Amino acid sequence: SNTVLLTLKISRFELISLNPNVISTENAKLKLNATEKNEMKLIITDYTGRMIQQQLVQVIPGINEFTIKSNGLSNGAYLLSAYVAGEKPQTLRLIKQ
């Protein structure tokens, strides 16, 4: 008989929410769950792919919350992407009115 080895790769982080995701002058809170301590890069881009903001954060196992500053953002739609080495980036949408 043949033996088949199946491995399940579990992401080391999961973006839970961005609240509020429509902002005017207030900041937004990013909530995520991490399975291990790691360094994460948070990048806000516009829809043309131009980087607007970048923030380097340290995550710890469990629920983490980070402030996403609205200053420096013009009115429009943005993408907030989270990057950890060796993982696919995860992205949420952010709108500034």
Disulfide bonds with the S-S distance in Angstrom:
none
